[in-house]
Amino acid sequence: MTPEASIALVESFWEEVWAACNPAAMDRFLTEDFIINSAGVDVSGPEDFKTWVASFQSRIADLRWETIDESSRESWRLCPASSRSTVN
């Protein structure tokens, strides 16, 4: 995957899942063996992650993401720095 395609994929994930508050949209982005660690706890698989995201989104009003740096473009990982703002 090219760096540009990687960036487009991550941006689509943030827009379709986080900005749209639509955890169901993540099906096309995750594999069955997906694992993310949140505060020392593994969240395993798409269904558990959807539940985690829905819970997170239910507690935060007006979450907005803005990519401010894409310095990892040439790396094998895409790790854009982002700015988040919320209203609680």
Buried (B, 14 or more C-beta within 10 A) or exposed (E): EEBEEBBEEBBEBBEBBBEEEBBEBBEEBBEEEBEEEEEEEEBBBBEBBBEBBEEEBEEEEEBEBEEEEBEBEEEEEBEBEBEEEEEE
